[in-house]
Amino acid sequence: MTTSEPVRPAVPRPREVQASVLAAFQLVEDAHYLGSDRRPRRHRSRVLAERVVADRKLLRDLRAG
């Protein structure tokens, strides 16, 4: 072993690994259930549809004018 190599622990620490796995799982679950705005999927679909309608109206008005 040279001085540039990191020192390896003699015994693996399973509790730290378990804790990080549980924390990662909790983050994924929170993101899945809470989302960024906590609104139902149908609300997001409606907002997207409203944007499409507004974009089409704007395009129509730009072509006419």
C-alpha positions in Angstrom: 0.0 0.0 0.0 1.2 3.5 -0.9 0.4 6.7 0.8 -1.8 7.8 -2.1 -4.3 4.9 -1.7 -7.2 5.4 0.7 -7.4 3.3 3.8 -10.1 0.7 3.6 -12.2 0.0 6.7 -11.6 -3.4 8.3 -15.3 -4.1 8.7 -18.0 -3.0 6.3 -20.7 -0.8 7.9 -24.1 -2.2 6.8 -26.1 0.3 8.9 -24.8 3.3 7.0 -25.6 1.6 3.7 -29.1 0.7 4.9 -29.7 4.3 6.1 -28.7 5.8 2.8 -30.9 3.3 0.9 -33.8 4.1 3.1 -33.2 7.8 2.7 -33.1 7.5 -1.1 -36.3 5.4 -1.1 -38.0 8.0 1.0 -36.9 10.8 -1.4 -38.3 8.9 -4.3 -41.6 8.2 -2.6 -41.9 11.8 -1.5 -41.3 13.0 -5.1 -43.7 10.5 -6.5 -46.6 11.3 -4.1 -46.1 14.9 -3.5 -44.7 16.1 -6.8 -43.6 19.6 -7.3 -47.1 21.2 -7.0 -49.3 18.6 -5.4 -52.0 19.0 -8.1 -53.8 16.0 -9.6 -52.8 14.7 -13.0 -56.1 15.9 -14.6 -55.3 19.4 -13.6 -51.9 19.3 -15.3 -53.6 17.9 -18.4 -56.2 20.7 -18.4 -53.4 23.3 -18.1 -51.6 21.7 -21.0 -54.7 21.7 -23.1 -55.4 25.4 -22.3 -51.8 26.2 -23.4 -52.4 24.4 -26.7 -55.6 26.4 -27.3 -53.9 29.7 -26.5 -51.0 28.9 -28.8 -53.3 28.0 -31.6 -55.3 31.3 -31.1 -52.1 33.3 -31.1 -50.8 31.6 -34.3 -54.2 32.2 -36.0 -54.1 35.9 -34.9 -50.5 36.3 -36.2 -51.4 34.8 -39.6 -54.5 37.0 -39.9 -52.7 40.2 -38.9 
